[in-house]
Amino acid sequence: MLDLNLLRTFLAVYRAGAFTAGARVLGLSQPTVTTQIRSLEAQLGRELFERLSRGVAPTPFADELAARVMEPLDALGPVGGALLGEGDAEPVHLAGPAEYLRHCVMPTLAPLVDKGVRLRIAFGLTDDLLDGLRAGRHDLVVATLRPRGRALASVPLADEEFVLVAAPAWAERIGSRLATEGPTVLHAVPLVSYAEDLPIVRRYWRHVFGRRLTCRPAVTVPDLGAVKEAVVGGAGYSVLPRYLCAAELAAGTLVLLDEPEDPPINTGFLVQRPGSSTNPHVTLVRDHLLRTAHEA
């Protein structure tokens, strides 16, 4: 039988993404947490975390262990909080990119609502949302990048793959020339983007084509869902997260213009202020998001 205190320490570090942040959540010193994790690793005979220059990354075995112990440990009562279901918990304030929350989070919320969790959802850009998290306006933020510094605890949530797409008419016009002539063939095709500085498209060009993007957008609209609809309607081409256009690709209303062996991928993070909330439903929502993302 493993020591429950060691498992609680493991879970705190797993969720916080760092020994120091996990120690703050537990109210322990960082050396104590490090010693406890090493003790648990010795008992299990397996490494649980890869030590990084900033924080730690869970090993696949740690992901499996966390999936097994999260629910029973939380049922015993979160560290520093009340037992789940006791009293009237405050609403959980969850924020993140509109498209990701709409497509990957909102459809999974029914089990939480059934358990009595009240949710307040907000959309926005990562930098603004992280500022709101620091200010106490949010409990949890889905971020498109790992926050800097030690004030915020983050764990990897999911990877999103970016794809180069257009409507079938444009794909037929381009044909196989993209593979033979390179991305210059797209100069004659209108580009649709959600921002004037083309962050997603520029990243695709650097990663896949190894060159700088020089064209300017024909259409900008600050909503990736609207970008997708414009491209489906034949306005031009764009780069989108695969999850956002999977149904259109399957239906044939969008077509992949390129299928690189190594597509650009961005890792999303689930971010929380360590020790900032004693609301047990925050833990319930956080674990639900991690579990459903890993099962996807």
C-alpha positions, -999 to +999 in steps of 0.1 A: +000+000+000+013+034-010+014+063+015-016+086+009+005+116+018+030+107-009+002+103-034-012+137-025+022+153-030+025+136-063-009+149-074-001+184-063+031+184-083+014+168-113-013+195-113+010+224-106+037+214-131+066+221-107+079+210-073+079+246-060+044+254-071+032+220-057+049+228-024+030+261-022-003+243-027+005+218+000+020+243+025+053+224+025+089+233+017+102+225-017+129+201-004+102+182+015+082+178-017+113+167-036+121+141-010+086+128-010+085+124-048+118+106-047+105+083-020+074+075-041+095+069-072+117+045-052+086+026-040+072+024-075+105+017-092+095+042-119+104+078-127+074+101-123+087+134-136+112+147-161+131+176-146+131+206-169+149+239-167+115+253-156+093+229-137+087+193-145+070+172-171+051+140-161+062+107-176+036+085-193+036+064-161+028+095-141-002+102-164-015+067-158-009+070-120-027+104-119-057+090-138-060+062-112-056+083-080-072+116-089-108+107-083-104+086-051-080+112-035-103+141-043-133+121-029-114+120+004-111+158+003-088+182-016-058+194+003-068+225+022-104+224+010-138+209+020-151+176+009-168+177-025-205+182-022-203+200+012-220+233+013-228+256-016-197+259-037-191+291-056-193+291-094-161+281-112-148+308-135-132+291-166-117+311-194-099+304-227-099+308-265-134+309-277-130+283-305-113+257-282-138+261-254-167+259-279-155+228-297-135+208-271-148+219-237-185+229-239-197+195-253-181+177-223-196+198-194-228+178-188-213+155-161-201+185-142-234+203-143-250+170-132-228+170-101-240+205-092-211+225-106-219+260-116-197+274-144-190+309-156-173+309-190-153+337-205-135+340-239-104+360-247-068+361-257-042+342-236-022+373-223-054+391-212-068+360-196-036+353-177-037+389-164-072+382-153-062+350-136-034+368-116-060+394-106-084+368-094-111+372-120-107+336-132-102+303-114-088+283-144-075+294-178-069+274-209-038+291-224-021+288-257+013+291-241+029+282-208+029+313-185+062+326-174+073+330-138+063+310-108+031+327-097+009+305-119+008+267-120+003+251-154+000+216-168-001+205-204-037+200-215-038+191-252-019+195-285-036+212-315-024+205-350-026+232-377-037+225-412-036+244-445-070+244-461-092+258-488-125+251-505-125+224-532-127+249-561-094+266-549-078+232-543-086+220-578-072+252-593-039+248-573-037+211-580-003+195-573+016+227-579+021+234-542+042+202-539+062+209-570+065+247-570+063+255-533+042+280-514+046+308-540+017+293-559-005+306-531+003+342-539-025+342-564-050+329-538-067+352-512-056+346-477-081+347-448-068+353-413-081+362-378-053+388-373-034+413-395+000+400-383-009+364-394+005+345-363-008+310-372-001+313-409+034+327-403+042+298-379+030+273-405+052+288-432+083+287-409+077+252-397+066+235-429+081+256-457+112+269-439+107+304-451+091+338-442+056+345-452+055+377-473+019+380-485-009+401-468-044+389-459-073+396-481-097+392-452-092+394-415-119+385-389-111+381-352-128+348-349-114+315-361-149+301-366-157+330-389-124+324-407-134+288-413-168+298-427-152+323-451-128+297-464-157+272-468-175+298-488-146+301-512-130+334-500-095+319-501-072+297-480-062+297-443-044+278-416-067+264-389-066+240-360-076+206-372-102+201-344-120+232-357-124+220-393-125+182-389-162+180-398-157+201-429-127+180-440-147+148-435-176+163-455-154+176-483-164+212-479-128+219-470-097+203-485-062+199-472-037+218-495-007+202-478-001+171-457+034+175-441+049+146-422+057+170-394+028+194-391+030+224-367+016+216-333+008+240-304+004+227-268-023+242-247-020+245-209-044+245-181-034+273-157-044+280-121-031+302-093-016+278-067-036+280-035-058+307-048-091+289-043-106+266-017-136+259-039-136+221-043-154+224-076-123+241-091-105+208-086-134+189-100-134+210-132-096+209-136-095+172-133-124+168-157-107+189-183-074+170-180-092+136-181-113+144-212-084+160-230-063+129-225-091+106-236-097+126-268 
